[in-house]
């Protein structure tokens, strides 16, 4: 469980006014005192809690990411009952990545309330960014993208940081210049259609044999394809290139 903000006991009702200006959610039953100066320490403590939580979540990662955490704003109409102990937590099913929420719950007050504070976590790191617009179905080459820094957390799909994972792949949809390449944006390129004649190669210890066959399914490099040999026998191999399929021995 997240560590509580113990200092909050000393800063109510200033805290209530600050939460009213920061947070959005259901209305509380009791309004705090008016005219009290808000406590800037709460903003700093929330930011520090988030920074620490994000740092802990990234400590086991080998990715060279530069994290940025910003606290959003809640509904300014919100009024909350006084509370002696406000506890931050990450809601179940959410993580501190991209646009997300931080929960704030009162655990010591006449009214137990729970609100959600919008936060944004950016993760800046190396990425391959498209130079120009790309039409769906285009086979990508090394000249299509340039290495630059991008926010990995801006989209749920992971960034493709290794050129070997996107060069020679096909754009799965139309892409815009300036977009960092992500896994959902590319798919393996088809190198021959179903019905194509291919060369089937089988290799063993000290020997290699080949024969002709007809592809029964489209061929994608590195993916299995169904084949009909000249003898009529059905088999499956792995596509090596636009003409060759390799059988496992």
N, C-alpha and C positions, 0 to 999 in steps of 0.2 A: 504494500500500500504506500502511496506517496506520502512524504513527510508533510505534516501540517504546517500552516503559517501561524506559528505560535504568537508572533508579535501582533497579530490582528486583534487579539483581545484588548490591546491598549489603544487601538486606533479606531474604535467605533464610537460615534456615528460617522466619522469622516470616511471610513471604509464604505459604509452603505451608500453614501452619496457618490463615491467613486465608482462602485459597481453599477449604480444607476446610470452613470454616464458611459460605462464601458460595455455592459452586458445586455443581452436580449433574451427573452423567454417569457415564461408565465408571470403574471403580476403577483407580487407578494401581498399578504394580508395587511401588513403594517408598514407605513411609510417612515423613513428615518427623519430625524430632525432636519429642518431646513436652515440654510444660511451658514452651514459649517464648511470650512475649507476642506477640500479633498486631500487625501494622503498620497503624495507622490511615491512614498515607499511601497505602496501596494503594486503600482505599475512596475517598479524596479524589481520587486520580489517575484512577480509573475513572470517577467522576462527572464530573470535568473533561473527560476525553476524550469522553464522551458529550455533554456540554453543547456542546463545541466542534463536534463532528460534526453535531449537530442544528442548531446555529446556521448552519453552512456550508450545509447542505441547504436551509435556509429563506431564505438571503440573497437568492436570486433571485426569491423569491415576493413579490407585492404584497399578499398577504393579511395583515390585521392580527391575527395569531395570537400568543398568549402561550404559550410552550412550557414544559412541565414534564417533567423527566426523573427517573425514580427507578430505582434498582438493586434487583433482587429478590434472592432467596436461593437458593443451590444446596443439594444434598443434603449434610447435615452429616456423613454417613458417608463421604464421598469422601476418599480419601487420595492425594496426588500426590507424585511423585518431585521432589527438588530441581531447580530450574531457574535458570540464570543470566540468562535473557532470555525474558520473557513478552510476547507481542505480541497486542494486541486487533485485531479485525476484524469487519466486518459480513458475515455469511454470505451466500453467493450466493442470490439470489431473495428476500431479506428487505430491509426498509427500516426506518429508525428512525421508526416510526409505530405508535401503538397498542401492543398487547402483542406484543413481539418478543424477539429474543435477540441477545446480543453474544458473539462467539467469543473465546476466550482460548487461545492455543496456545504451547507451549514450543518454542523454536527453539534452545536452548542448554542441553542437559542429557543425562544418561545415558539417560533415557527421554523420548522426544518425545510429549507428551500434548496433547490438545485437548479443551476443555470449553466448555459454553455457559452463559452467565449470563443469566437472564431479566431483561428491563428493560421498563419501561412509559414510553411517550412520550405525553404529553397535549398537545393543541393547542387552547387555549381561544380562542374567537372569537365574534363575533355570530352569532346563529341565531334562527330563528322556532320557538318552543316552543308546543306545543298546550295550550290552556286546559283542554279537557275530552277525554274519550274520543271517538273518532270511529269510526263503523261503516264497514266496507269498502263502497265505492261512493258514499260521500258526496261531494258537490261542495263543495270547501273555499271559504270566504269569508274576507275579511280579518279578521273577528271571531273566527275559529277559533284564532288563534295570537297570541302576544305576543313581542316582541323581547327576547331575553335572551342571556346568555353560556352556551355549551355546549362540550363537548369534541368537536371535529371528528374526532379520531382514535379515538373509542370504537367506531366502526362503519366497515366498509370503504366503505359507500356515502357519497358526498360530501354535505355539508350544502347545502341550498337556501337561500342567503342573500338572494336577490332575490325579493321578494313576487310579482313578475310571473311567476315560474316555478312558483308553486304556487297562487295565487289563481285559482279557476275550474277547477283540476285536480280529479281524482277520487282519493280514497284507494284505493290498490291493495290494501290489507288493513286489518284493524281496527287502530287506533292508540290508544295510551294517553296520557292527560294527562301533560304534562311531557316528552314526547319531542320532541327537535329534529327538524324536518322534513328528510328526506333524499330524494335522487333516487329511491331504490327504493320510497319510500312513496307516491308520487303518479304518476298517469298522466293523459294528456289525457282530458277528458270527452267522452262520446258525446252529440252534440246531435240526431241523428236516426237511426232504424234503417234497415236495408236495406228497400227497398220504398217508402220515403217519397217524396212528391212535393216537389220542390225547384224553386227559381227559379235558372236558370243565367244568369250575366251575363258578357258578353264586352265588353271595353273597349279601344278603340284611340285613335289621335290624333284628338281632337275628336268622338268618337262613343262610344255605349254601346248595346248591344242586349241583350235578355233573352228567354228562352224557358223553357218548362216541361220538366222531365225527371223520370225516376224514378231514385232512387238504387239501385244494385245492391249496394252494400256500406255498412256503417254509416258515419255521418259524424262525424268528430272535427275540431274547429276546428284549422286550420293543416295538416291532413293531406290527402293525395289521396283521392278517392273515385271509383269507377266509376259512369258514368251511361248511361242509355238515353234518347236524345232522342225527342220525339214522332214524329219521322220514322223512328225505328227505328235511327238511327246510334248507335254506341257511342263514348263519349269519356271523358276523365278531367279532373277539375277539382280545385281546392283549396277545402275548406270554409271559408267566411267566417264564418257564424253558423248558427243553428238552422234557417234557411230558405234560405240563399243559398250557391251554389257559383260560384266565379269561374274562368273559363277563361283560360288564357294566350294572348295574341295575338302 
